[in-house]
Amino acid sequence: FMSDRGLMMGGEFRYLNAHNQGTLSAEYLPSDNRFDDKDRSLVAIKHIGNPWPRVEPSIVASNVSDDNYFEDLGESLVKTSQSNLERTAEAAYHGTWWDLGMMVQDYQTVDPALTRADRPYKQLPRIVFDANPQRRMMGLKFSARAEATYFTHTDNDFIKGTRIDVQPELSLPVHRAAWYLDPAVSLRHTAYNLDNVAAGKDDNPSRTTPVASLDAGTYFDRTSRWGQTDFIQTLEPRLFYLYVPDKNQDDKPVFDTNDYDFNFWTLFRENRFSGPDRMGDANQLALALTTRFLDPENGVQRFSASLGSLIYFRDREVTLPGEPVETDDSSSIIGEVTLNLARNWLARSEIQWNPHATKTTRSDQHLQYRAGPRKLVNLAYRFRDGVQEQSDISFLWPLSQSWHLVGRWYYSLKDRE
């Protein structure tokens, strides 16, 4: 009961059996006194099933009566911060060496501040096929991925249409105890059949891009000692060379593609973009070095440190709309450290340093104390140059057998709030 709004009714139904599990929930507030006496409601469903061997259907969907529902009635910061409500239904079939999946996905935008261009595309449907045979011929490994998606938008005047993306790959992985070598070549073809294109533009653009890569690494180890404690120390250098020719892609729409967040693992990606609408050109070499200190009795990792960077041999011409061409001859240097200080302490640190601007562009520091079950304290500091500087404290601690204290506190050093 809310004295200024009225009586809200809500319910939840959960089910679990040998082949299905899920949740159905609903809320209903009739004649909200602070919302022009309009009825307000929320309906949500989550379902995961396995009705037959190898078949996995799932549904995640929700709907609210109005854009201000979570702002007025949401009971958590996460819910009140939602911009889009996902509505996805999918089914997957897993073969012995292949997978086939189909999905339909829609969104309800609940943030009035979002412009038309910020609203996501609907995928009605998306079909994905993956093949990864285990048998090899002369050591060669074959794999392939293909997808076909029809994109549409809430606004009928936006570009919409079908995209087909196919990428077969051939590799020759050689793995030994102390080293590995994995050369690979693939051919990526992406084609569109579009509606609502601008006058004079091609409504059937396509792109065919060869991709060549070489992943190589070695593994060294030795016995080491810190004080009175013995360790096994490893040294793991890694090289990853990637070549993708430049293809002009300015005539291709951007349905579901964006830049990846730059971190240690993006050094070894074939594409710096997250979707098929752009295939980044590349002539680059990733250099990385990792060392670990392992407990010789149980193999537990007590300390690890990694350092890596990309060396570019040419400019990166392929960009998303409005982004400049990248001309630096190297990326930021990324350093990562993980340290198990003691039985109950864990520290993690990540720093990105830009050698061209001679400054730190990103820093993530995290210290965790875990005293036992339900006894947890986290301290964190996050920095993004020009974007964010934030501290974060969170904790979970038992007061008794039945009562727990839970809390989280964010503070923006940049905004002082």
C-alpha positions in Angstrom: 0.0 0.0 0.0 1.4 3.4 -1.1 -0.4 6.3 0.6 0.0 8.7 -2.4 -0.6 6.1 -5.1 -2.9 3.3 -3.9 -2.8 -0.5 -3.5 -0.5 -2.5 -5.7 -0.9 -6.2 -6.1 1.9 -8.5 -7.3 2.6 -12.2 -7.6 5.2 -14.6 -8.7 5.0 -18.2 -9.9 8.1 -20.4 -10.1 8.3 -23.9 -11.6 11.0 -26.5 -11.8 10.9 -30.1 -13.2 13.1 -32.5 -15.0 12.9 -30.6 -18.3 11.8 -27.0 -17.6 12.4 -24.2 -15.1 11.2 -20.6 -15.1 9.5 -17.7 -13.4 6.2 -15.8 -14.2 5.7 -12.5 -12.4 3.3 -9.6 -12.5 2.5 -6.4 -10.7 -0.7 -4.3 -11.0 -1.5 -0.8 -9.6 -5.0 0.4 -10.6 -5.7 4.1 -10.8 -2.4 5.5 -9.7 -3.3 8.7 -7.9 0.0 10.4 -8.9 -0.2 9.3 -12.5 -3.5 10.8 -13.7 -5.4 7.8 -12.2 -4.1 5.5 -15.0 -3.6 1.8 -14.4 0.0 0.6 -14.2 1.4 -2.9 -14.6 4.5 -5.1 -15.2 4.5 -8.6 -16.6 7.7 -10.7 -16.9 8.6 -14.3 -17.9 11.8 -16.3 -17.8 11.9 -19.8 -19.1 14.7 -22.4 -19.8 13.9 -25.8 -21.1 15.3 -29.1 -22.4 12.2 -30.9 -23.6 14.2 -33.3 -25.8 17.8 -34.3 -26.0 20.0 -31.6 -27.6 17.1 -29.1 -27.8 17.2 -26.0 -25.6 14.4 -23.4 -25.9 14.4 -20.2 -23.7 12.3 -17.1 -23.3 13.1 -13.8 -21.5 10.5 -11.1 -21.9 8.9 -8.3 -19.9 6.5 -5.4 -20.5 5.5 -2.3 -18.5 2.6 -0.1 -19.0 4.5 3.2 -19.3 8.1 4.6 -19.6 8.1 6.0 -16.0 7.2 2.7 -14.4 10.7 1.8 -13.0 11.5 5.4 -12.2 8.4 5.6 -10.0 8.0 2.0 -8.7 11.3 0.2 -9.2 12.7 -1.2 -6.0 16.4 -1.2 -7.0 19.0 1.0 -8.6 19.5 -1.6 -11.4 15.8 -1.6 -12.3 15.4 2.2 -12.3 18.5 2.5 -14.6 17.0 0.3 -17.4 16.7 1.8 -20.8 15.3 -1.1 -22.8 13.4 -4.2 -21.8 14.5 -7.3 -23.6 12.0 -9.7 -25.3 13.8 -12.7 -26.6 12.7 -16.2 -27.5 15.2 -18.7 -28.9 15.8 -22.3 -29.5 19.0 -24.2 -30.0 19.9 -27.7 -31.3 23.3 -29.1 -30.5 24.6 -31.7 -32.9 27.7 -33.8 -32.4 29.9 -31.3 -34.2 27.5 -28.5 -35.1 25.0 -26.2 -33.5 21.9 -24.5 -35.0 20.0 -21.7 -33.3 17.1 -19.4 -34.0 16.1 -16.3 -32.1 13.6 -13.5 -32.3 14.4 -10.4 -30.3 12.5 -7.2 -29.6 12.8 -4.4 -27.1 10.5 -2.0 -25.2 12.3 1.3 -24.7 11.4 2.8 -21.3 13.9 5.8 -21.3 12.1 8.8 -22.8 15.5 10.5 -23.2 16.7 8.1 -25.8 16.6 9.4 -29.3 15.3 7.4 -32.3 18.8 6.6 -33.3 19.6 5.2 -29.9 16.8 2.7 -30.0 18.0 -0.8 -30.8 17.0 -2.8 -33.9 14.7 -5.8 -33.7 15.9 -9.1 -35.0 12.9 -11.0 -36.5 14.4 -13.6 -36.8 18.1 -14.4 -36.4 19.4 -17.9 -37.5 22.9 -19.0 -36.6 24.8 -22.1 -37.7 28.2 -23.2 -36.2 30.3 -26.1 -37.4 33.4 -27.5 -35.7 34.2 -31.0 -36.9 36.7 -32.9 -34.7 38.1 -35.0 -37.5 41.2 -33.5 -39.3 42.7 -34.2 -42.6 46.5 -33.9 -42.7 46.3 -32.0 -39.4 44.0 -29.3 -40.8 41.1 -28.1 -38.7 38.0 -26.8 -40.4 35.3 -24.6 -38.8 32.6 -22.3 -40.0 30.0 -19.9 -38.8 27.0 -18.5 -40.6 24.1 -16.3 -39.7 21.1 -14.8 -41.4 19.2 -11.9 -39.6 16.3 -9.7 -40.6 16.5 -6.3 -38.9 13.6 -3.9 -38.4 13.1 -0.8 -36.4 10.3 0.9 -34.4 10.5 3.8 -36.8 9.5 2.6 -40.2 11.7 5.2 -42.1 14.9 3.6 -40.7 17.0 1.4 -42.9 15.9 -2.2 -42.5 16.5 -5.5 -44.2 18.3 -8.9 -44.2 22.0 -9.5 -43.5 23.8 -12.7 -44.2 27.2 -13.3 -42.8 29.4 -16.4 -43.5 32.9 -17.2 -42.4 34.6 -20.6 -43.0 38.0 -21.0 -41.5 41.0 -23.4 -42.0 43.7 -23.7 -39.4 46.7 -25.9 -38.6 47.1 -25.9 -34.8 50.3 -27.5 -33.5 50.5 -27.9 -29.7 53.4 -29.3 -27.8 54.3 -29.3 -24.1 56.4 -26.2 -24.2 55.1 -24.3 -27.2 52.2 -23.9 -29.7 51.7 -22.6 -33.2 48.3 -21.9 -34.7 48.2 -20.4 -38.2 44.7 -19.8 -39.6 43.0 -18.4 -42.7 39.4 -17.5 -43.3 37.1 -15.8 -45.7 34.3 -13.6 -44.4 31.4 -12.7 -46.7 28.7 -10.3 -45.6 25.7 -9.4 -47.9 22.6 -7.2 -47.4 19.2 -6.8 -48.9 18.0 -3.4 -47.7 14.9 -1.2 -47.7 14.6 2.5 -47.0 18.1 3.3 -48.4 18.9 6.8 -49.5 18.4 7.7 -53.1 21.3 6.6 -55.2 22.6 4.2 -52.6 23.1 0.5 -53.3 20.3 -1.6 -51.6 22.3 -4.8 -52.0 25.9 -4.0 -50.7 28.3 -6.8 -49.9 31.8 -7.3 -48.6 34.2 -10.2 -48.9 37.3 -10.1 -46.7 40.1 -12.6 -46.3 41.6 -12.9 -42.8 45.0 -14.4 -42.0 46.4 -14.9 -38.5 49.3 -16.6 -36.7 49.1 -17.3 -32.9 52.3 -18.5 -31.3 53.4 -18.9 -27.7 55.9 -20.7 -25.5 55.8 -21.9 -21.9 58.8 -22.0 -19.5 58.7 -22.9 -15.8 61.2 -23.1 -12.9 61.2 -23.5 -9.2 61.2 -20.2 -7.2 61.0 -19.0 -3.6 59.6 -16.0 -1.8 60.9 -16.0 1.7 60.3 -19.5 3.0 57.7 -20.4 0.5 58.4 -22.4 -2.6 56.6 -21.7 -6.0 56.6 -22.8 -9.6 57.2 -19.7 -11.7 56.1 -19.7 -15.3 57.0 -17.4 -18.2 54.6 -17.3 -21.1 55.4 -15.1 -24.1 52.8 -14.8 -26.8 52.7 -13.4 -30.4 49.6 -12.8 -32.4 49.9 -11.5 -36.0 46.7 -10.5 -37.8 46.3 -9.4 -41.4 43.0 -8.1 -42.9 43.0 -6.0 -46.1 41.2 -2.7 -46.2 37.7 -2.8 -47.7 35.6 0.4 -47.9 32.5 -0.2 -45.8 30.9 3.2 -45.6 27.9 2.0 -47.6 27.1 -0.7 -45.1 24.5 0.0 -42.4 25.2 -0.4 -38.7 22.5 -2.7 -37.1 24.2 -4.2 -34.1 27.9 -3.4 -34.3 30.1 -1.4 -32.0 33.7 -1.0 -30.8 35.0 -3.6 -28.3 36.1 -2.4 -24.9 39.9 -2.4 -25.1 41.4 -4.8 -22.7 44.1 -7.5 -22.5 42.0 -10.1 -24.4 41.1 -7.7 -27.3 44.8 -7.9 -28.3 44.0 -11.4 -29.7 40.7 -10.7 -31.5 40.4 -11.0 -35.2 38.0 -8.1 -35.4 38.0 -4.9 -33.3 34.3 -4.5 -33.9 31.6 -6.5 -32.1 29.3 -7.3 -35.0 29.5 -8.2 -38.7 28.6 -4.7 -40.0 32.3 -3.8 -39.9 35.3 -6.0 -40.5 38.3 -4.0 -39.2 41.3 -3.8 -41.5 44.5 -4.9 -39.8 48.2 -5.4 -40.3 49.3 -5.7 -36.7 51.2 -7.7 -34.2 50.2 -8.3 -30.5 53.1 -8.8 -28.1 52.2 -10.2 -24.7 54.1 -11.7 -21.7 52.6 -13.4 -18.7 54.2 -14.8 -15.6 52.5 -16.9 -12.9 53.5 -18.2 -9.4 51.8 -21.5 -8.6 51.7 -23.4 -5.4 53.6 -26.7 -6.2 51.4 -28.7 -3.8 48.0 -27.9 -5.3 48.6 -25.8 -8.4 46.7 -22.8 -6.9 47.8 -19.5 -8.6 49.1 -17.1 -6.0 50.3 -14.3 -8.3 50.1 -13.5 -12.0 51.2 -10.5 -14.1 50.6 -9.8 -17.8 51.8 -7.1 -20.1 50.8 -6.5 -23.7 50.4 -4.1 -26.5 49.6 -3.9 -30.3 52.1 -2.8 -32.9 50.4 -1.4 -36.0 52.1 -1.5 -39.4 49.5 0.7 -41.1 46.6 3.1 -40.3 43.1 1.6 -39.5 40.9 3.0 -42.2 37.6 1.1 -41.4 35.6 3.0 -38.8 32.0 3.3 -37.5 30.1 6.4 -38.7 31.5 9.6 -37.2 34.7 8.0 -35.9 38.2 9.2 -37.1 40.8 7.0 -38.8 43.2 5.6 -36.3 46.8 6.5 -37.1 48.9 5.6 -34.1 51.7 3.1 -34.7 50.9 1.3 -31.4 48.1 0.8 -28.9 48.1 1.6 -25.2 50.2 -0.7 -23.1 48.0 -2.9 -20.9 49.2 -4.3 -17.6 47.3 -6.8 -15.4 48.2 -8.1 -11.9 46.3 -10.6 -9.7 47.6 -11.3 -6.2 46.3 -13.8 -3.6 47.7 -11.8 -0.7 46.8 -14.4 1.9 44.1 -17.0 2.4 41.3 -14.4 2.6 42.6 -11.6 0.5 42.6 -11.1 -3.3 43.9 -8.0 -5.2 43.5 -7.2 -8.9 44.9 -4.4 -10.9 44.6 -3.3 -14.5 46.3 -0.2 -16.0 46.4 1.1 -19.5 49.1 3.6 -20.4 49.1 5.6 -23.6 52.8 6.1 -24.7 51.8 8.8 -27.3 50.1 11.0 -24.7 52.4 9.8 -21.9 49.5 9.3 -19.5 47.3 6.6 -17.9 44.0 6.3 -19.8 42.4 3.6 -17.7 42.9 2.1 -14.2 40.9 -0.5 -12.3 41.9 -1.5 -8.8 40.1 -4.1 -6.7 40.7 -5.4 -3.2 38.6 -8.2 -1.8 38.4 -9.7 1.7 36.5 -12.9 2.0 36.5 -14.2 5.6 34.2 -17.1 5.0 30.6 -17.9 3.9 28.6 -14.7 3.6 31.5 -12.6 4.8 32.7 -10.4 2.0 34.1 -6.8 1.6 35.1 -5.2 -1.7 37.0 -2.0 -2.3 37.4 -0.7 -5.8 38.7 2.3 -7.7 37.9 2.9 -11.4 39.3 5.6 -13.7 38.6 6.4 -17.3 40.5 9.4 -18.7 38.0 12.2 -19.2 35.0 10.0 -18.5 35.0 8.5 -15.0 36.8 8.5 -11.6 34.9 6.5 -9.1 35.3 4.6 -5.8 33.1 1.7 -4.9 32.7 -0.1 -1.6 30.4 -3.1 -1.1 30.0 -5.6 1.7 28.0 -8.6 2.9 28.3 -9.5 6.6 26.2 -11.7 8.9 24.9 -10.1 12.1 23.3 -13.4 13.3 22.0 -16.7 11.9 19.0 -14.9 10.4 20.2 -11.3 9.8 22.7 -10.0 7.3 24.0 -6.5 6.6 24.3 -5.7 2.9 25.5 -2.4 1.4 27.1 -0.7 -1.5 28.4 2.9 -1.9 29.5 4.6 -5.1 31.3 8.0 -5.1 32.2 9.9 -8.2 35.5 11.8 -7.5 35.0 13.5 -10.9 31.6 14.9 -10.0 32.1 15.0 -6.2 28.8 13.2 -5.6 
